[in-house]
C-alpha cells in the first residue's frame, strides 16, 4: 500500500511537470510550425537544424536520406530537425505532389525500423504537409530527443552502393552534415552524450527524467522511510509529510447518512 502511494505520487508529479513543460511546447508545435517553415524559407539559407531538398530521395539512393535523418536527429541545437522538400537551390518552390518517390510517415518509419540502430534508439520522424499559396511542401520532421547520439550498429548500403557506416556518429554543424564517410569531431560527440545524460537540462526537466527512473529512487535513511531520494542525484527528493492543517473530519462526512439502511 505504501509503495502504491509513492508510485502514485511519482505519477502525479510527472503529470504536473508534463503540463508545465508540455503546454507551451504543444502551442508552438500546433500554431507556429507553418510560420516557422515559411520564415526558414524566407531566410534563403540552410542551417543547423533545417535543410532544403528540391524533390524526394530516389528509391535507389536512400543512403542519403538515412544519413540526412541521422544528422538531423543528432543536431546540436536541441531542436526538432526539418528536411523541407519542395525548395530548389535558388530557394524557389518546386511542386512535389506528383513526385513518384514521395513517402508518408508510415513509409519512413518502416524504413527506419529495419535498420540496426545502437540500443534500438531510432530517430522519431513524421512527414508533415503544408501548403503555401498554390504549392505543397513535405517536411520530414525529425523529433528532438535525449536519446542521442543516434548511430548504426551495422552498415547500410543502398542500390547505388552508397554506404552509411556503422559506429559513425553523424551530426550537423551550421549548414553542413558530417560527411557520410567520416565521424563527427569528438567535441560534438561529447555534446551529444551530455545531452543523453541530461546534463544540459533545467532542474525541472531533470526531475521529470528522474521520475521516469522509478527503480533509482531509494528510501531515505531517516525515520520516515517513505521519503525518497534519487540515488544518482540525492539533492532530488520526494518528502511525504502529514498535513497538520487538515486533520479534522469534513462536515459533509457527518451529514451524509444512508437513511434507507435497516
C-alpha positions in Angstrom: 0.0 0.0 0.0 2.8 2.4 0.9 4.6 1.5 -2.3 1.5 2.2 -4.3 1.1 5.6 -2.7 4.7 6.5 -3.6 4.3 5.3 -7.2 1.0 7.2 -7.5 2.7 10.3 -6.1 5.5 10.0 -8.7 2.9 9.6 -11.5 1.1 12.8 -10.3 4.3 14.8 -10.1 5.4 13.6 -13.6 2.0 14.6 -15.0 2.3 18.1 -13.3 5.7 18.6 -14.9 4.4 17.4 -18.3 1.7 20.1 -18.1 4.2 22.8 -17.2 6.7 21.9 -19.9 4.4 20.4 -22.4 1.6 23.1 -22.8 3.9 25.8 -24.3 5.6 23.2 -26.5 2.3 21.9 -27.9 1.2 25.5 -28.6 4.4 26.2 -30.5 4.0 22.9 -32.4 0.4 23.4 -33.4 0.2 27.1 -34.1 3.7 28.1 -35.1 5.0 25.3 -37.2 4.0 26.6 -40.6 5.0 30.1 -39.7 8.5 28.8 -38.7 8.9 26.9 -42.0 7.9 30.0 -44.0 10.5 32.0 -42.0 13.2 29.5 -42.8 12.4 29.6 -46.5 12.5 33.4 -46.5 15.9 33.3 -44.8 17.3 32.0 -48.1 19.8 29.9 -46.2 20.1 26.4 -44.7 21.0 26.0 -41.0 22.0 23.7 -38.2 18.5 22.0 -37.9 16.9 22.6 -41.3 17.8 21.6 -44.9 16.1 22.1 -48.2 15.6 19.4 -50.9 14.1 20.1 -54.4 12.5 16.6 -54.5 12.2 13.4 -52.6 15.1 11.0 -52.4 15.2 8.5 -55.3 14.3 4.9 -54.2 17.8 3.7 -55.2 19.5 6.5 -53.3 18.2 6.0 -49.8 21.6 6.1 -48.0 21.4 9.9 -48.4 18.0 10.0 -46.8 19.1 7.9 -43.9 22.3 9.9 -43.5 20.3 13.2 -43.5 17.8 11.9 -40.9 20.6 10.7 -38.6 22.3 14.1 -38.9 19.1 15.9 -38.0 18.4 13.6 -35.1 21.9 14.5 -33.8 21.7 18.2 -34.4 23.3 20.3 -31.6 20.6 22.9 -31.2 18.2 20.8 -29.0 15.6 21.4 -31.7 13.4 19.3 -34.0 15.1 18.8 -37.3 13.4 19.8 -40.6 14.1 18.4 -44.0 12.0 20.6 -46.2 11.2 19.0 -49.5 10.0 21.2 -52.4 12.5 24.0 -52.4 15.3 24.2 -55.0 18.8 25.6 -54.8 17.5 29.1 -55.6 15.0 28.8 -52.7 12.1 28.7 -55.2 9.2 26.4 -54.8 9.1 23.0 -56.7 5.8 21.2 -56.7 6.2 17.7 -55.2 2.6 16.5 -55.4 3.3 14.1 -58.3 6.8 13.1 -57.1 6.9 9.3 -57.6 9.3 8.8 -54.7 7.1 10.6 -52.2 6.8 9.0 -48.8 4.5 9.3 -45.8 5.1 8.9 -42.1 4.5 5.1 -42.1 6.8 4.6 -45.1 9.6 6.4 -43.3 9.1 4.6 -40.0 9.0 1.2 -41.8 12.3 2.1 -43.5 14.0 3.1 -40.2 12.5 0.1 -38.3 14.6 -2.3 -40.4 17.9 -0.6 -39.7 20.1 -1.7 -36.8 20.4 1.3 -34.6 22.5 1.1 -31.5 20.4 0.4 -28.4 17.3 0.3 -30.7 17.2 4.1 -30.4 15.8 5.1 -33.8 15.0 8.7 -34.9 11.4 9.6 -34.4 10.1 11.0 -37.7 6.9 12.4 -39.1 6.0 13.7 -42.5 4.0 16.9 -42.4 2.4 18.5 -45.4 1.9 22.3 -45.6 0.5 24.4 -48.4 2.0 27.8 -49.2 -0.1 29.5 -52.0 -0.5 27.0 -54.8 2.5 24.9 -53.7 2.7 21.9 -51.4 5.7 21.1 -49.3 6.6 17.9 -47.5 8.6 18.3 -44.3 10.4 15.4 -42.7 10.1 16.3 -39.0 12.9 14.6 -37.1 11.8 15.0 -33.5 14.1 16.3 -30.8 15.1 13.5 -28.3 17.5 13.0 -25.5 18.4 9.5 -26.9 21.4 10.7 -28.8 23.8 10.2 -30.3 21.9 8.1 -32.8 24.1 5.7 -34.8 24.0 2.4 -36.6 25.5 -0.9 -35.5 25.5 -2.3 -39.0 26.4 -0.6 -42.3 23.5 0.3 -44.6 24.2 0.1 -48.3 21.7 1.3 -50.9 21.2 0.3 -54.5 23.8 2.8 -55.7 26.3 1.1 -53.3 26.4 4.2 -51.1 27.2 3.3 -47.5 26.1 4.7 -44.2 28.8 3.4 -41.8 28.2 1.6 -38.6 29.5 3.3 -35.4 30.0 6.6 -37.2 28.3 9.4 -35.4 26.9 12.0 -37.7 25.7 15.4 -36.8 25.1 18.8 -38.5 27.2 21.9 -38.0 25.9 25.2 -39.4 24.5 24.2 -42.8 26.7 21.1 -43.3 26.2 17.4 -42.4 29.1 15.3 -41.2 30.4 13.6 -44.4 29.0 10.2 -44.8 32.4 8.6 -44.8 33.6 10.3 -41.6 32.5 10.7 -38.0 31.8 13.9 -36.1 34.5 15.7 -34.2 35.0 14.5 -30.6 33.8 17.8 -29.1 30.5 17.4 -30.8 30.2 13.8 -29.9 30.7 14.7 -26.3 28.0 17.3 -26.5 25.5 14.7 -27.7 26.4 12.3 -24.9 26.0 15.1 -22.4 22.5 15.6 -23.8 21.8 11.9 -23.4 22.6 12.2 -19.7 20.5 15.3 -19.3 23.5 17.5 -18.2 22.1 20.5 -20.1 18.6 20.2 -18.6 17.0 22.6 -16.3 16.3 21.3 -12.7 12.6 20.8 -13.6 13.4 18.9 -16.8 15.9 16.7 -14.9 13.2 16.0 -12.3 10.9 14.8 -15.0 13.6 12.5 -16.3 14.4 11.1 -12.9 10.8 10.4 -12.1 10.7 8.0 -15.0 13.5 6.0 -13.5 11.5 4.6 -10.6 14.0 1.9 -9.7 16.6 4.5 -9.0 14.7 6.1 -6.1 15.9 4.9 -2.7 14.3 5.2 0.7 15.7 7.9 2.9 17.8 6.7 5.8 15.9 8.9 8.3 13.0 7.8 10.4 10.4 8.4 7.6 11.3 5.6 5.2 8.6 6.7 2.8 10.7 9.7 1.9 12.7 9.0 -1.3 15.8 10.4 -3.0 17.3 9.8 -6.4 20.4 7.8 -5.8 22.5 9.4 -8.6 21.5 12.9 -7.7 20.5 12.9 -4.0 19.6 16.5 -3.9 16.3 15.5 -5.7 14.0 14.1 -3.0 10.3 13.2 -2.5 9.2 14.1 1.0 5.9 12.8 2.3 4.5 14.9 5.2 1.3 15.0 7.2 -1.0 17.9 6.5 -1.1 19.4 10.0 -3.7 21.9 9.0 -6.2 19.3 7.7 -6.6 16.7 10.3 -10.3 17.4 11.1 -13.2 15.4 9.7 -15.0 17.2 6.9 -18.6 18.3 7.9 -20.2 16.6 4.9 -18.9 13.2 6.1 -21.1 13.5 9.2 -24.2 14.6 7.4 -24.1 12.0 4.6 -26.1 9.2 6.1 -27.9 6.3 4.5 -31.5 6.7 5.7 -32.6 3.6 3.8 -30.4 1.3 5.8 -32.4 -1.1 8.1 
